[in-house]
Amino acid sequence: MDGGWIQAGEWRERARALQGEGWSLQGYCGVDRLGLGGPRFEVVAQLLNRDAKERRIVHVAAEGDPPTIPSIVDVWPTANWMEREAFDMFGIVFEGHPSLTRILMPDEWEGHPLRKDYGVGKIPIDFRPQPLLQIDSPGQSPETGEAARKVDHLGQATTEAGA
């Protein structure tokens, strides 16, 4: 069942009502809707009511610059890390969050990597060749015949051929 759109100003009160009805927060993530019309940013809450055996998805518009909605950590404590991730990756600010800091990117990182207008390839990646793996233990030869001569019927390495 789709719970529809909720405006940011109504979210905390609506979340408390949902929690009182037996709904629990299962997932909570940010979304960049660039080019889709409507609000650019939203937060999607996936809710579960075990007693009623129902699921509900709620979309909360995060408008403004920076995009902002109220925190629901006081309603569902599991939202803590999920709000921090949406803040870090999308720049969505959760008003009233107890510790809204970066969780995945370094503190000095500029920008929000999951925004659709974030530049791709900003950081050069230095690929380094790995050293050649030397195999010289019994039973570890890259040559099938060589490995078979030094392993017994249980697959254990031996020093005698054919043991």
C-alpha positions in Angstrom: 0.0 0.0 0.0 1.4 3.4 -1.0 1.2 6.0 1.7 1.6 8.9 -0.8 3.4 12.3 -0.4 3.7 14.2 2.9 5.0 17.7 3.2 8.1 18.2 5.3 6.3 20.4 7.9 3.8 17.6 8.6 6.3 14.7 8.6 7.3 14.5 12.3 3.7 14.6 13.5 2.6 12.1 10.9 5.5 9.8 11.8 4.4 9.9 15.5 0.8 9.0 14.5 2.1 6.1 12.3 4.3 4.8 15.1 1.3 4.9 17.4 -0.7 2.8 14.9 1.9 0.1 15.1 4.1 1.0 12.1 7.8 0.5 12.3 10.5 2.0 10.1 12.2 -0.6 7.9 14.0 1.7 5.4 14.6 5.4 5.0 16.6 6.9 2.2 17.2 10.1 0.2 16.3 10.4 -3.5 17.4 13.0 -6.1 14.6 13.5 -8.5 16.4 15.8 -10.9 14.5 16.1 -14.2 11.4 14.2 -12.9 9.4 17.3 -12.0 8.1 18.2 -8.5 10.4 18.6 -5.6 14.1 17.8 -6.5 14.8 15.9 -3.3 12.7 13.5 -1.3 13.0 11.0 1.5 11.3 7.7 1.2 10.2 5.8 4.3 9.4 2.1 4.1 7.1 1.1 6.9 5.9 -2.2 8.2 2.9 -3.0 10.4 3.5 -6.6 11.6 0.1 -6.9 13.3 -1.9 -5.9 10.2 0.7 -7.6 7.9 0.9 -4.5 5.7 3.7 -2.4 4.2 3.5 1.3 3.4 5.8 3.6 1.4 5.7 7.3 2.3 7.4 10.0 0.3 8.4 13.2 2.1 9.3 16.3 0.0 12.6 17.9 1.0 12.5 21.4 -0.4 14.7 24.5 0.1 18.4 25.1 -0.2 19.7 23.0 1.4 16.8 20.6 1.2 15.4 20.2 4.7 13.0 18.0 6.6 12.5 17.3 10.3 14.4 14.4 11.9 12.4 11.4 13.1 15.1 9.9 15.3 13.0 10.6 18.4 10.1 8.6 16.8 12.1 5.7 15.3 15.7 5.6 16.7 16.8 3.4 13.7 16.4 6.5 11.5 19.6 7.9 13.1 22.1 6.3 10.7 19.8 6.4 7.7 19.3 10.2 8.1 23.1 10.6 8.4 23.6 8.7 5.2 21.0 10.8 3.3 22.7 13.9 4.7 26.2 12.7 3.6 25.2 11.4 0.1 22.5 13.9 -0.9 22.9 16.9 1.4 19.4 16.6 2.9 19.4 18.4 6.3 17.4 16.7 9.1 16.3 19.5 11.5 16.6 18.3 15.1 18.9 15.4 14.4 21.1 14.7 17.5 24.4 14.4 15.5 24.0 15.2 11.8 27.6 14.6 10.6 29.1 12.7 7.7 29.0 8.9 7.9 30.6 7.6 4.7 32.7 10.4 3.3 35.6 12.2 5.0 34.6 15.3 6.9 36.6 17.5 4.5 34.8 16.1 1.4 33.1 18.7 -0.8 29.7 17.9 -2.3 27.3 15.0 -2.1 28.2 12.0 -4.3 24.7 10.6 -5.0 23.3 13.9 -6.4 22.6 13.5 -10.1 24.5 16.7 -10.8 27.6 15.6 -9.0 30.6 15.4 -11.4 31.5 11.9 -12.5 35.2 11.1 -12.5 36.3 14.0 -10.3 38.9 11.8 -8.5 41.6 10.0 -10.5 42.1 6.4 -9.6 45.6 5.1 -9.6 45.6 1.5 -10.7 48.8 -0.3 -9.7 49.8 -3.8 -11.0 49.8 -6.4 -8.3 52.9 -8.6 -7.8 53.0 -12.0 -9.5 51.7 -14.7 -7.2 54.4 -17.3 -6.6 53.0 -20.8 -6.0 55.6 -23.3 -4.7 53.8 -25.2 -1.9 52.9 -28.9 -2.3 49.5 -29.2 -4.0 49.5 -25.6 -5.1 51.1 -25.8 -8.5 49.4 -24.1 -11.4 50.1 -27.3 -13.4 47.3 -29.8 -12.8 49.6 -32.9 -13.2 52.2 -31.4 -10.8 49.5 -30.6 -8.1 48.0 -34.1 -8.4 51.3 -35.9 -7.9 51.8 -34.2 -4.5 48.3 -34.6 -3.0 47.0 -37.8 -1.4 43.5 -39.3 -1.8 42.1 -36.9 0.9 43.5 -33.8 -0.9 46.3 -33.4 1.7 49.7 -32.3 0.5 52.4 -35.1 0.7 56.1 -35.3 0.0 55.8 -38.6 -1.8 54.5 -38.9 -5.3 51.4 -41.2 -5.6 50.8 -41.4 -1.9 
